[in-house]
Amino acid sequence: MRDLGPALLSFYRALNRLWFGKGYDWAKAWLDRGKPDWLLETARMGHFKQHLPLLIRPDLMLGRGQMWITELDSVPGGAGHTAAMARAYAEAGFQVLGGADGIPSSFAGALRSFAGVPDPIVAIVVSDESEDYRPEMRWMAAALREAGLDATCVHPAELTFDEDGLWLTRERSRQRVDLVWRFFELFDLRNVPKSELIVYAARKRKIRISPPLKPFLEEKLALALLHHPSLEKFWEMEMEGHFALLKALVPPTWVMDPSPVPPHAEISGLRFRGKPVRDFRELSEATQSERRLVLKPSGFSPLSWGARGVVVGHDVSREVWSQALERALESFDSTVYVLQEFREGRRVEVPYYDPRQGRAGLLGGRTRLCPYYYVSDGQVELAGVLATVCSDEKKLIHGMKDAVMTVCSEGGDSGVQDG
């Protein structure tokens, strides 16, 4: 788990070099597809060039003796909940991964290292679309203040801007913001109040903003590029020893590009009934057992957020699957989709307490692990790990009301066992 953080940072660095470097125009065209020109121009600005995510959070499916990375969350929630649970479990004597205050401490360190000033004022800006996360972001701001960092959770409408910078008002006094933690998606910028002022302030170097305004870093199709044979030497050179690890952890993934494939070519690595595939529509004839595939929007779309737009092939009828394939191909110019091999998670049983019923129980299901890695001065620190267990009938694992969410610990008796 700890080795994965540096490998993922190496991947982000390499992806950044790919986008800014020469060559591989076809890969850049995939990454840029559907993005407005003004956002791409912002991403290309020189003073943003080296900016990478301060928080890296993969979604890991827990298998038997192995794990798989299904995606990288660009604007992840859950850090506040994970941090609060880590404190509670640590107080109860558990050896929590990251420690009792791993997330607030690592987050504060990452923000300080990036801010460019000794004692930065941080605004955690939460949009209306992310309203459900506002309570935990308020908790996180309070935890950051406990760690000695001046942080406030605000709605974007609470910010003001003038020629000197971006400001927030607290207790009848104005304070100039040094760093904005962006808790809103880039596809939703036009719906975020004062987003144009936030972006303008960042462009004019009045503030620093993270996650960076780089949509190519937020595309699921980046994982498909890991498996593309034309990029193998690039990844090996740029990621050094980390490439083999990540390639083994990421299930084969393909970009749903409808462009005609020449007669002498094929879609790299994709086979159906023992034969190479030249058109994704061939998969519409797949039986249920052959449809162990996941179709999902790559990014920069409301459908890419919160498992919306995801279709699990063997969980739907052939007709629905065929329609989903066609819709994905037809939307290529506006919303790129990816196709990924489905990985069956290991079944576990975990004890839980249901406050609605006032009793304990045992849930059997499959597990998603979400480690929180924070980057400070180029170094990666594992600050905590959130585990989400959903019942067997759920093919997609996320924080739903019938899931068990808890933190991970090192050693000891966790009460979790194979189902």
N, C-alpha and C positions, 0 to 999 in steps of 0.2 A: 504493500500500500504506500509506504514512504518513497519507494523508488519511482512510483508512477508520477508523482508531482514534478520532479525534474524532467522526466520524459515529456510530459505534456507542455511544460514551458519551452522545451526545445522544439516541440512541434509548432507552437505559436510563433516562435522566433523564425523558424524556417518558412512558415506560411507567410509571414510578414515580408521576408526577403523575396519570396516568390512573387508576391503582388507588386512590390516596388522594383524588382529587378528586371533584367532583360530576358526576352524569350518567353516561351510557354503562354503565348497570347490566348490560345484556346482555353486554358485553365482559368486565366483571368477573366475571359469573356463569360464563362460559367459563373464565376464568383460575383461579377458585376451585373449580371442579368436582372432586369426589373428594378434597378436602383435609380433614383433621380440623379441627374448630372450634378446638381449642387451638393449632394451628399458625397458623391465620389470626389468632387473637387476639394471638399473639406478634408476627406480622408487623405488626400495626396499632399496636403500642406506640410512643408518641411519640418515645422516644429512638432508635428504629431508623429513623424516617421518612426521613431523608436518606441512609441507608446504601445504597451501590451497590457492585457488584463492583469489587474492586481489580485483578482480572485479567480481561481480555476476550479470549476466544479463539474466533474464528469458524472454521468449516470452509469453505474456499473450493475450488471446483472450477475447475481451470485450463483455460480454453478458448483459442481462437485469437484473441488480441488482446483478450480479456475474461475476467472471472471471475464466478462466481456464489456467493453465500452460501447454503449448504444448511441450516445450523443454527448456533446459538451454544452452545458447550459451557459448562455452568454450573459443573462441578467438573472442569476439564480436567487430564489427566495429560500426560506428555511434556515438561514444562518442564525437568526435570532432565536427561533424555536430550538435549534440544536444547541446553541450556547446556553439557553435557560435550562434545558434538560441535563446538559453536561454538569452544570453547577449542582443541580439536585442530586444526580447520581454520585458525583464526587463526594458530596457531603454525606452520602449514605455508605461511603467506603469503597465504591467501585473505582478501578483503575481506568478511568475514561481516557480514550485516545485523545490526545491534545491537552488533557488536563482540565481542571475546573473552569479556567478562564482562557483557554486556548484561543477561541475564536475572537473575543473582544481584544485580547492582547495582540494577536497576530494581525488583526484588521487595523488596529491603531498603528502598529509598526509599519504596515504597508502604506497607509495613508500619509504618515509622516515622511517616509522616504520619497514619496512621489510628489508631495506638495511643493517642494522647492523653497519653503520658508520654515523657520524653526518651530513656530507655534501656530499651525494653520487653523483657520476657522473653516469647518466642514459643514456643508449643507447636504443632507441625504434627501434627495428630491424624489418624491413618490407621486406618480401620476394617478389619475382617476381609474385608469384601466387596472392599475396595480393596487387598488384600494384595499383589497383583502390582506395585503402584506403590510399595511400602514402600522397596525399595532406592534408587530414584531420589529419593524424598523424604528419605531419610537423606543422600544425596549433596547434595541441595539445602540441608538444614540445615547441613551442613559448609561449603558455599559461602557461606551467609549469615553464618556465624561468621567466615569469612575477610573478609567485607565489614564486620565490626564489629558485627553484630547477634547478640544472644544467642538462638539458636534451637535447638530440639531436636525430633526426630521421635519421637513416642510412640504407643503403643497407647492407646486410651481408658481401658482398665482400669488403666493406670499413674497416672492422675490421681486426686487426692483432693480433697475439698471440706469446708470448714467455714464458719463464719459470717463469716470474714474473706476468703474467696475460694477460688479454684481453685489447686491446688498440684501440683507435680511434684517427685519426689525424685531428686537426682543426687549421687553420691559422698557418701552418708550425710547430706546436708543438703537441707532443703526450700526450694523457691523458689516464690514466688507468681507465677502466670501472669498476664500483662497482656493477651495477645492469643492467641486460638485461630485457627489456620488450619484450616478445616474441609475435610478430605479424605474426606468421606462424604456420601452422598446424603440429602436430606431424606425421601424415601420410606422409607429404611432406618433412620430414627432409632430406632424401637422395638427394633431388633436390635443397636444399637450400645451396648456396655456404658457405663454412666454418662452416657448422652446426656441423661437428664433433669436431671442435675446440671450439665452443661455449659450446657444451655438455661436452667436456673434461674439460674446465675451470670450469664449474659448479660442475662436479664430484670431482675436486681437490680443491674445495672451493675457487677458485680464484675470482669467481663472484657469485652473487645470480641471479636467473632467475625466472620470473613469466610471465604468468601462469606456474605452476610447471610441471615438466616432468613426469606427472602421467597420462597415457592414460585412466585409469579406471575412472578418474574424468570427462572425456570428452565423456562418452558414454550415449546416449539417453536411453539405456536399464536400466540405473540406476533408471529411473522413473518407469519402469516396476517392479523393485524390491520393490518399495514402496507398491505395491498392492499384493505382493506375501504373502499368508497366513503363510508360514513357517518362514517369517522374521518379522511378525507383532510384536511379543514380543520384538525382537531386536530393532526395530525402536522405540517402545514405551519407552523402557528403555533408549536408547541412545539419543533420541530427546525430551524426556519428553513431555511437553505440545504442542510442535510444530508438532508432528506427525499427529494429527487429522486434523489440518489446511491444511497441504500439501496433505494429502491423499484425502481430499475433493476437492482440487483445480486441481489435476492431473487426467485427464481422464483415465479410465482403459486402460492399456498398457500391451502387451504381447511380449515376446521374440520369434522370429520365429525359434525355435529349431526343426529340423526335426526328432529328436530321437523318436523311437517308444514309444507310451504311453502304459503301461500295461493294460490288459483288465479290471482291477478293478479300473483304474484311469481315469482322464480327465485333459484337460488343464484348470487350475484353473480360474474360473470366466468367461470363454468364452462359450457362448451359441449361437446356431443357430437354429432358428425355434423351440424354446422352449426346445431344447435338448442340453446336454453338448457336447462339441467338443473334439474329441480325435486326430484329424488330421487336420492341417490347410487347407489341400486341400479340405476339405468339403465346405469351404467358396467359392470355385470356382463356385458353383452352385447358389450363391446368386443373387437375382434380384437387379435392380438398387436401389430400396428403402431399400434393406437389406444390401447394400454395403456402408453404411455410416461409412466407416473405412479408415484410412490413413496408408499406408505402406511406411516406410522410413528407410534408412540405419542408424544404431545406431551410428557409428562414425568410425574413423581411415580409412577413404576412401575418395577419391575425390568426390564420389557421395553424401557424407553427408554434403557437403559444399554448401551454397547458394541455398538450395531447390532442388539441383540436386538429381535425384534418387527417389524423392517423388512421390507416386501414390495415388491419391484420388479415392477411389473405385467407388463412384456414379458419378464421372466425366469421366469415361472411359467405354468402352464396356465390356461385360462379357468376351470376348476372351482376351482382353488386361489385364483385372484383373486376369484371370486365369494364364496367362503367367507371370505376375508380382509376384504372389504368388509362382509359381514354381521356378522362378529365385531367389527369396529371400531364399527359402529353400535350393536350390542347392549351394548357395554362403556362407552357414553358416560357413564353415571352414575358409574363408578368410574375408568376410564382413558380420557381423551379422545385421539382419534387425529387426525392431520392428513393431508391429501392434497396432494402437491406435484408440480408438473411436473418430469419427469426432464430433466436437462441432461447431454449427452454431453461428457465432457472431451476435451481435445486429446491426441492420442497423442504420447508422447515416448519417446526411448531414453536410458537412463542407465547409465553404467558402474558396476560394483559389484565387491566382493570377497567371496567366499563362504568363510568360515573352515572350514566343514565339509568343503569339497572342496579347500581350499587353492589356489584359482585365481580369476582375475578373469573377469567375464562382462559381458554387455550385456543389460539387461532393457527390453523394450518394453512400455509400458502407459500408464495414465492417472494423473494427479497430483492429489493433494489438498494444498493449502497451509494451514498453521495458523500464522498470526502470533500472537505473544504480546504483548499490549498491557497495560502496567501503568499504573495511575492513581495519581498522587501530587499532593496539593494541587489537585485538579481538572484537572490536566494529564495528557495521555496520551503515553506513550512506547513506541515500537516497540522491543522488546528482542531479538527474534529471530524467525526463521520456520522452521518444520519442514516439510519436503516429504516426502510419502509416495507412492511410485509402486507401483502394483499391476498385475499382468498383465492383459491385455485381457479375459479371460473373467470377471474379478471386477467385478460391477456396483457393489458397495459397497467403498469404499476406507477401510481403517483399518490399524493396525499389526499385520499378521499376519506369520507366520514367513517367508512367501515374498515379502514386500514389501521394497523398498529405502527406507530412511529416511535423510535427510540434512538439512543446513541449507542455507539460501539465502544467496547472496553477491551483491555489487554489482559488475557489470562483470567483465572477465577471461574466461578460458576455463574454463567449468564442466564441459565434457565432455558436457553434456546437449544433445540435438538432437531435432528433430522426427522422429517415426517414420513 
